[in-house]
Amino acid sequence: MNKNNVVAKLAAVFLSLFSISVYGQDRFANVTIETVPVAGNISMLIGQGGNIGVSAGADGILIIDDQFAPLAGRIKDAIEALGSDTPKFLLNTHFHGDHVGGNAEFGADSVIIAHENVRVRMAAGDAPAVALPVVTYDDDVSIHFNGEMVTLIHVPRGHTDTDSVVYFEDSNVIHMGDHFFNGAFPFVDLENGGTVQGYISNLEKVISWISDDTSIIPGHGPLANKSDLLNFYNVVKDTSIDIRVKKSQRMSVEDIVAEGLGPDLESWGGGFISEEAWITTVFNSYPR
């Protein structure tokens, strides 16, 4: 396949896999929602799609992302066990369907908040009005909920141009959205404003903000800590440098793929993004 088409095709496959309505109920028939305690009144829900963050307390329920529409009933059951099946607030980390697919199911009763580009891209994709964020921001916005400040911070030109991380100040928890694929190569959506350069820069910012005991909810993968995020950052940064150096030496993307990134990283290509896809993404993200 021509290298100029690989990332475009990858993005198309990703968006089709994680669209709101492409698949019927059967795809999700055996999906269960697991609740993982994180810290304080914060929990993480694992199902299919992006991990969901939950704040449950005296003010009610706040959730971060909502996976796919067919899972909304099971997500409501999981959060009802924490206090209520109707979140007061729904925060979206970005616009991909495995994180906003349930918006239409929650939007009638929940205030949806996201970066302004989430609304722009969802509206351009013909999402129904009920699924769109009704509160948007440029750089950051804070919500005072369940006894603490919850801040959404825009991280530009990384995974996409729509992303935010969400920090719970008192609980010392951060939800990374898809700026963290714990133990796997990340998806950088070059077709929708993402860049490898920005992704790495955003990771560096977050690492500088958090403490050693911060609990980290990744977009995908198990609950993590700062050490896990540092490991992820080092793999992303070091492989990016390796691929860029080889490109500067006039190696083709095919030659770099054939050479590989080393046996120590074989497991990192076992998720959605294979080693070949990651090499191609980095290759195409940096000019010659």
C-alpha positions in Angstrom: 0.0 0.0 0.0 1.3 3.5 -0.8 2.6 5.1 2.3 0.7 8.3 1.7 -2.6 6.4 1.9 -1.9 4.2 5.0 -2.7 6.8 7.7 -5.8 8.0 5.8 -7.0 4.4 5.6 -6.1 3.7 9.2 -8.2 6.7 10.3 -11.1 5.6 8.2 -11.0 2.1 9.7 -10.7 3.5 13.2 -13.7 5.8 12.7 -15.8 3.1 11.1 -15.0 0.7 13.9 -16.0 3.2 16.5 -18.9 4.9 14.8 -22.1 5.5 16.7 -24.4 3.4 14.5 -22.4 1.2 12.1 -22.8 -2.0 14.2 -25.9 -3.5 15.7 -26.5 -4.9 19.2 -24.9 -8.3 18.4 -21.4 -6.9 18.5 -21.9 -5.9 22.1 -24.0 -8.9 23.3 -21.3 -10.2 25.6 -19.9 -6.9 26.8 -20.1 -6.3 30.6 -19.3 -3.1 32.4 -16.6 -3.5 35.2 -16.4 -0.9 37.9 -12.8 -0.3 39.2 -12.4 1.9 42.3 -9.7 4.6 41.7 -9.4 7.1 44.5 -11.9 8.8 46.8 -15.2 9.0 45.1 -13.7 8.4 41.6 -14.2 5.1 39.7 -13.3 3.8 36.3 -15.7 1.8 34.1 -14.3 -0.7 31.7 -16.5 -2.1 28.9 -15.8 -1.8 25.2 -14.4 1.4 23.9 -12.7 4.2 25.9 -12.5 3.9 29.7 -15.2 5.9 31.5 -14.4 8.0 34.6 -17.1 8.5 37.2 -17.4 10.9 40.1 -20.1 9.9 42.6 -21.1 11.9 45.6 -23.5 14.2 47.3 -24.0 16.3 44.2 -24.8 13.3 42.1 -22.9 11.6 39.2 -20.5 13.0 36.7 -19.1 10.8 33.9 -16.2 11.2 31.5 -17.0 9.6 28.1 -19.7 7.0 27.4 -18.4 4.4 24.9 -21.0 3.1 22.4 -24.8 3.7 22.3 -25.8 0.0 22.6 -23.9 0.0 26.0 -25.8 2.9 27.5 -28.2 0.7 29.4 -25.4 -1.3 31.0 -23.5 1.9 31.8 -26.6 3.3 33.5 -26.8 0.2 35.6 -23.2 0.5 36.6 -23.5 4.2 37.6 -26.8 3.6 39.3 -25.0 1.2 41.7 -22.8 4.2 42.5 -25.7 6.6 43.1 -27.8 7.4 40.1 -28.3 6.3 36.5 -28.6 9.9 35.3 -25.4 11.8 35.3 -25.7 15.5 35.9 -22.6 16.1 33.7 -21.1 14.2 30.8 -17.5 15.3 29.9 -16.1 14.2 26.5 -12.3 13.9 26.1 -12.6 14.0 22.3 -14.9 13.2 19.4 -14.2 9.6 18.5 -17.2 7.3 18.5 -15.9 4.9 21.2 -15.9 7.9 23.6 -19.0 9.8 22.5 -21.2 7.0 21.1 -23.5 7.2 24.0 -24.0 10.9 24.0 -27.4 10.7 22.3 -28.6 8.4 25.0 -27.4 10.6 27.9 -27.7 14.1 26.3 -31.4 14.7 27.1 -30.7 14.5 30.8 -27.0 15.4 31.2 -25.1 18.6 30.5 -22.4 17.6 27.9 -19.2 19.6 28.1 -16.2 19.3 25.7 -13.7 21.3 23.8 -15.3 23.5 21.1 -13.7 21.3 18.4 -15.6 18.3 19.6 -18.9 20.0 18.9 -17.6 21.2 15.5 -16.4 17.8 14.4 -19.5 15.9 15.7 -21.8 18.4 14.0 -19.9 18.0 10.8 -20.4 14.2 11.1 -24.2 14.6 11.3 -24.5 13.8 15.0 -28.0 14.6 16.4 -28.3 17.8 18.3 -29.0 15.9 21.6 -25.5 14.3 21.3 -23.6 17.6 20.9 -21.8 19.4 23.8 -23.8 22.3 25.0 -20.9 23.9 27.0 -17.7 24.3 25.1 -14.4 26.0 25.9 -11.1 27.0 24.2 -8.3 26.3 26.7 -9.9 24.9 29.9 -12.9 25.0 32.1 -13.6 24.0 35.7 -16.6 22.4 37.4 -17.1 22.4 41.1 -18.8 19.1 41.8 -18.8 16.6 44.7 -16.6 18.7 46.9 -13.7 19.3 44.4 -12.7 21.2 41.4 -12.8 19.2 38.1 -10.9 20.8 35.3 -10.9 20.0 31.6 -7.7 21.1 30.0 -7.3 21.2 26.2 -4.3 19.4 24.9 -3.8 20.6 21.3 -2.8 18.8 18.1 -2.0 15.5 19.8 -4.4 12.5 19.4 -6.8 14.8 17.5 -7.4 18.6 17.6 -10.4 18.0 20.0 -8.7 16.5 23.0 -8.8 17.3 26.7 -7.6 15.7 29.9 -9.7 15.9 33.0 -8.1 16.5 36.4 -9.8 15.9 39.8 -7.9 18.2 42.1 -8.7 16.8 45.5 -8.9 13.2 44.5 -5.6 13.5 42.6 -6.9 11.6 39.6 -6.5 12.5 35.9 -8.4 11.0 33.0 -6.1 11.0 30.0 -8.5 10.2 27.2 -6.6 8.8 24.2 -3.4 10.5 25.2 -2.7 7.3 27.0 -3.0 3.8 25.6 -1.5 1.9 28.6 0.9 -0.7 27.3 0.2 -0.2 23.6 1.2 2.0 20.7 -1.2 5.0 20.5 -3.5 6.1 17.7 -2.6 9.5 16.4 -5.4 10.7 14.1 -3.5 12.7 11.5 -6.6 13.1 9.4 -8.3 15.0 12.3 -5.7 17.4 13.6 -3.5 14.9 15.5 0.3 15.0 15.3 3.0 12.9 16.9 4.9 16.0 17.9 1.9 17.4 19.7 1.1 14.1 21.3 4.6 13.9 22.8 4.5 17.6 23.9 1.1 17.0 25.6 2.5 14.0 27.5 5.4 16.1 28.7 3.0 18.7 30.0 0.9 16.2 31.9 3.9 14.5 33.4 5.1 17.8 34.7 1.7 18.5 36.3 1.0 15.3 38.2 2.6 13.8 41.3 4.1 10.4 41.8 0.9 9.3 43.6 -1.6 10.6 41.0 -4.0 7.9 39.8 -4.3 7.8 36.1 -7.3 6.6 34.0 -6.0 5.9 30.5 -8.2 6.1 27.4 -7.5 2.4 26.9 -5.9 -0.2 29.1 -5.7 -0.8 32.9 -5.7 1.8 35.6 -2.3 3.3 35.9 0.1 5.5 37.8 2.8 8.0 36.9 5.4 5.3 36.4 3.1 3.6 33.8 2.6 7.0 32.0 6.4 7.6 32.0 7.0 4.2 30.5 4.4 4.9 27.8 5.9 8.4 27.2 9.4 6.9 26.8 8.3 4.3 24.3 6.4 6.9 22.2 9.3 9.3 22.3 12.1 6.9 21.8 10.4 5.0 18.9 9.5 8.3 17.3 13.1 9.5 17.4 14.2 6.1 16.0 11.8 6.3 13.1 12.6 9.9 12.4 16.4 9.2 12.3 15.8 6.3 9.9 13.7 8.5 7.7 16.4 11.2 7.7 18.8 8.5 6.4 16.4 8.0 3.4 15.1 4.7 4.6 11.6 4.0 3.2 8.7 3.3 5.5 8.7 -0.3 4.1 12.3 -0.7 5.1 11.7 0.6 8.6 8.8 -1.7 9.0 10.9 -4.7 7.8 13.6 -3.8 10.3 11.2 -3.4 13.1 11.5 -1.6 16.4 13.0 -4.4 18.4 11.8 -7.5 20.2 11.3 -5.7 23.5 8.4 -3.8 21.9 6.6 -6.7 20.3 3.7 -6.6 22.8 3.1 -2.9 22.2 1.8 -3.7 18.7 -0.8 -6.2 20.0 -3.6 -3.6 20.4 -5.5 -1.7 17.8 -2.3 0.0 16.5 0.2 -2.5 15.2 3.9 -1.8 15.0 3.6 -1.2 11.3 0.7 1.3 11.8 2.7 3.2 14.5 5.8 3.4 12.2 3.7 4.6 9.3 2.0 7.2 11.6 5.3 8.6 12.8 6.8 8.5 9.3 4.0 10.6 7.9 3.7 12.9 10.9 7.2 14.4 10.4 8.3 16.2 7.3 11.6 15.3 5.7 
